[in-house]
Amino acid sequence: MTETAPAQGPLEPMAVSDLEGPERSSTSLQYMARRERGLWDAGHLTTLFSVTDQAARRTNINRAVMDLWKQTDPSLRQASDLPALTDGQKRDLFSLLFSVLEETHSKTGDTIRLFWEGLLGETTPGRTYLSIVTAQGREFLTEWIGKLERERTTGLSPGFFRGVRVYLGEQGNSLDAAAPALHGLLEDLDSFVRANVGRRWAYLLSRESPRGGWKKAIQILSETELQFPGALAPFLSTMLNADKRASQPGGVFAKSREDLVDVLCRRQVPETEHPPFELLETFLARHVAGNSELLRRLLQAGFGRSVLIALQGFGSKDTRHEFFPELARDPDERIARDACMESIRDGIPLPENAQERGLAKRFEGPGIVVTVIRHDAGGQAYDWLYAVLSPVDTTMWSLEAAWRAVDAMLPPGVRGDEQRIHQFPRGPEVTFGLNWPDRDEYEYIEIKGIGVLDIWDPEKCIRSLLG
């Protein structure tokens, strides 16, 4: 059920955002600006920014920031027939957000960082939620980050503040002005700073003369990447967002892929991950997912996890069939389990020792095969038992037969009675795979037993299903 506050004044936001509630349930809460005051409800924002689940906090912060951007952007207000805000009204809105972030950060320890990750994740040059490329936006944010750094009450590292100042353009707003300082920061001891240098460098290049500068910058960053990793991937990501020609045949990135893989394989220092910046190994694997030779080099250099992730999202049928059997035998059980899941989905036989290693179990019955895999999320909030039900030979599941199988494998008493687009109240998810166009027929059924492992006995259900 959705609650909407009544409209009472001139400062209505352009859009009302759904935010995640304290229990992250399917019921979304909404908030609106209190237009008679021109401000949000600070208490409601505080509640939403303090929810227990970090993913829900992140979602709430990002959506609140998006609403603030919509309220303060003159063109969006004009399009909605709303008057432009005065500088004082804008400052009030920013100040309210900043104060709520500070208050909730003292409880959660991460809301300020999540706020900056949201801004950093907006990669389109010249556009962020808060339009901080404008002088006024930079002024508000620079003042606030300076205040936090002086007070030293957030527990955030000095490197965090140095990185944020790079993002805000402290070194200058042209490449000529900023280049000397950015060059020096490439060897900063904090990799978060280096990541922001890469992003900032590409942003400035994208506004000036990208085609004349990409190649030289890649050479410089490749040299420093060997000993001081972290800047190259954010640079490349921003470059590709700014200049689509760079990745096309003959473009600077397309020509550099082999050299970049070589840099990664020769790198002497491991890279530290700073969301939302992508690791170089993940970035490159994603962009060479159709190239068996380069994927092989990454795999031999020990980047199996990144190769797996790339193949999951971007691999061709040929590369998936080439590498999943090998990844399913990886000594790292998490890589092997995920590769087994992908193999089952693609109809690739599992390794002979998959059951001995505890990776998978296979059950066969009349006209059906059920394969189950215990999956752990590496210490995250949940794990699940992943099951794939496949009909024997070329038989397809009808929709009615598919739901009968689901009811046997995941009874309503386990999953919860109410269904919401193949996800059930207690957490389990069901997917019907590879349906034919205009026909309710499916090649396999996937079940993720999220949230019900303490009350679900899948092997008992399988015996019931197979008769």
Buried (B, 14 or more C-beta within 10 A) or exposed (E): EEEEBEEEEEBBBBEBBBBBBEEBEEEEBEBBBBBEEBBBBBEBBBBBBBBEBEEBBBBBBBBBBBBBBBBBBEEBBEEEEBEEBEEEBBBBBBBBBBBBBBBBBEEBEBBBBBBBBBBBBBBEBEEBBBBBBEEBBBBBBBEBBEEBBEEEEBEBEEBBBBBBBBBBBBBBEEBEEBBEBBBEBBEBEBBBBBBBBBBBBBBBBBBEEBEEBBEEBBEBBBEBBEEBBBBBBBBBBBBBBBBEBBBEEEBBBEEBBEEBBBBBBEBEEEBBEBEBBBBBBBBBBBBBBBBBEBBBBBBEBEBBBBBBBBBBEBBEEEBBBBBBBBBBBBEEBBBBBBBBBBBBBEEBEBBEEBEEBEBBBEBEEEEBBBBBBBBEEEEEEEBBBBBBBBBEEEEBBEEEBBBEBBEBBBEEEBBBEEBEEEBBBBBBBBBBBEBEEEEBBBBBBBBBBBBBBEEBEBEEBBEEBBE
